[in-house]
Amino acid sequence: MEEEEIKKFVKKRYSEMAKAGVSCCPSCKCGSSLIEFGKRIGYSDEDLRNVPEASNMGLGCGNPVALAALKEGDTVLDLGSGGGIDVFLAAKRVGHKGKVIGVDMTEEMVEKAESTARKYGYTNIEFRLGEIESLPVEDNSVDVIISNCVINLSIDKEKVFREAYRVLKHGGKIMISDLVTEGELPEEVKKSFDAWAGCIAGALEKREYLETVMKAGFKKVKVVSESSYDIDISEELKGKITSVKVEAYKVSK
């Protein structure tokens, strides 16, 4: 499978979701409501009440904002912001003195999130079109980077983490929710375009994922929480996919 073919397929799939206005995790069977799905992956009732309904598209595998310890005045960057649920949550944490930037490669997702922000009068939010392997963000300008089940969609994950390292301020950190594997995935899964768009085929083995973060220059790399991810995935994958929350810092030592 060629990198450009995978990227084109993934972008088309997420574009279709944005146009439809509603969605669910691509690897799931949509057996539950978006509210129930959100609660199952880590959002509280309060979280889901405090964000625009349109921003909850059921596309994540965790709640990185809950563990990011955001402070008033922070500048936050969300990699692969989609409908914007984590951007809107973070915006409330950082307040009017802070700023949250969402980056997504899909024009329709950016337009959808921008429309929602305008509708509800958010003034400390900005959405930018771009790829997470080449972020449209200045060097050393961000306090905290979050991402929710998106980095697994990238073929060049080390490049993503090097970009994250570039834009972080010294002492800044990442708090990433993502999917990793426990052992090898079946070959037919790894070669499936649907499985790529569904955040499965591109997932790395957990140890390799953490090593990739460290190769990019990050220190104090650790898994702060993890759980088996068996939400409506196929029987052959049950027990092979884990949802992890990874924290790491940009420091000299």
Secondary structure, DSSP 8 states (H G I E B T S, - for coil): --HHHHHHHHHHHHHHHHHHS----TTS---S-HHHHHHHTT--HHHHHSS-GGG--S--SS-HHHHS---TT-EEEEES-TT-HHHHHHHHHH-TTSEEEEEES-HHHHHHHHHHHHHTT-SSEEEEE-BTTB-SS-TT-EEEEEEES-GGG-S-HHHHHHHHHHHEEEEEEEEEEEEEESS---HHHHT-HHHHHTTSTT--BHHHHHHHHHHTT-EEEEEEEEEE--SS--GGGTTTEEEEEEEEE----
